[in-house]
Amino acid sequence: MWRTPPTLQRAPDLTLTTLQGKTLNLASLRGRPVLVNFWSTSCPGCIREMPQLVQLYGEFAAQGLEVIGIAMAYDPPNQVVALSEIRRIPYPVALDINSEAARAFGGVQVTPTLFLITPDGRIAHYQTGELDMHAVRGMVAGMLTRADSGAHRYSIN
């Protein structure tokens, strides 16, 4: 179920390290929609939705969408790396070894949990449970269309 987070209004200023050792700062992604996906290698729903996220990323990355996968702290890093390679995940994946990202996003404990962040850094929606691809695609397409047309400018509150 998609809903607006009750307590977390803006994306946290969070710096992550990807599996490739690159630093990724959420604030540096302002100006484009970002989908943050908390997942686990032991979560069947997470595994089922990976192909959909890969497809969404392939469809909208060139237009500005960023997808970031964040593996939960309890996930063994070697399993995260192996699954990311097996599934050929093209978007950045980070380990949340100390649960800093989960805490920064309001204490994420359940996987999958997804956050959709607007180009101005607001958290528009979040979802626990499996992905509703039709809803996600519509929201992302809407954000990208508004950004391309200049018809709506996102404001920073």
Secondary structure, 3 states (H helix, E strand, C coil): CEECCCCCCECCCCEEEECCCCEEEHHHHCCCCEEEEEECCCCHHHHHHHHHHHHHHHHHHHHCCEEEEEECCCCCHHHHHHHHHHCCCCCCEEECCCCHHHHHCCCCCCCCEEEEECCCCEEEEEEECCCCHHHHHHHHHHHHHHHHHCCCCCCCC
